Amino acid sequence: MKEFDFIKQITPSFYKQSSVVKGIGDDGAVIKPPNGHELVVVADAMVEGVHFSLDYMSFHDVGHRVLAANVSDLCAMGSTPLYYIVTISVPTQYTKEDISQLYNGMQGLAKSFNMDLIGGDTTSSDQLMISITAFGSVLSNQKRLRSQAELGDLVFVTGYLGESGYGLHLLEKKEPDSYFINRHKRPVPRYHFIQASSRIDRLSLNDISDGISTELNEIAEASSVDITINYSQLPVHTDMATLQEDWLRELVLSAGEDFELVGTCSKEAWVQLEDACHQFNIPITSIGQVRMQAGERPTVKLREEERDIVLDREGYEHS
């Protein structure tokens, strides 16, 4: 694969974002974020055999999924996606068409958010690895940080939990394509939550990439609070409700890669947020409450049948 020919192939004919001063074609891109906005920068990498397998995913699927992970991080910061940079290491057995399909997967998703590809690099390696740096913009008073949870806040989550993990299980069993399999292969970030929550003054927010247990512990630690969630309130798709109970608990609490959003807001803001999400067709559920830190360190607890058990980052529950 000739790098310069490939760069020419993926260079866009025009840039959708007027803030791109200079895109692909020089040693670096030049961007000028919208006036009054702050630039949010996120990065994520996926490695074949670790984060995905081409045994059950296409190159198009992989491209979509790695960019979706970055867009979800931008959404969790309350920022509007703008641009992305791709660094890819490619084994010699993969063809130009293979890598073109990978880029097509990214570009198909990017088109949904008017994101521009503004640069990157291509190298050879023994293992396929895709690393993306993505950029978004946010007004200074609308940043959504993990450290913004406060005593008395309600805890909420978008969508349903455990769907991607269940989809991966079905993929590994070589089941035919289904809703759950597509939730794993081609997740759709909660982009519209940015607009739905734009009038809320304060939100803490995290995206569910590593499981809700991990994400809630990150919010609790950043905000120096305790969090209690109710197991009976955790949203589960009806087609998963009949799964074996222990497995369902593992999927819901720690499977991860749903790329839904979990966060906190005041009780007053919840009424407004719930209504706005309904207007944007975003499922959202109240699942718990923020409490004063009671011990030496912030703690997340799972309440079930009037009993509280500590939930650590891995979803492991202990007395």
Secondary structure, DSSP 8 states (H G I E B T S, - for coil): --HHHHHHHHS-SS-S-TTEEE-TTSSS-EE---TTEEEEEEEEEEEBTTTB-TTT--HHHHHHHHHHHHHHHHHHTT-EEEEEEEEEEE-TTS-HHHHHHHHHHHHHHHHHTT-EEEEEEEEE-SS-EEEEEEEEEEEGGG---GGG--TT-EEEEES-SSHHHHHHHHHHTT----HHHHHHHS----THHHHHTTT-S--EEEE-SS-HHHHHHHHHHHHTEEEEEEGGGS---GGGTTS-HHHHHHHHHH------EEEEE-HHHHHHHHHHHHHTT--EEEEEEEEE--SSS--EEEEETTEEEEE-TTS-EE-
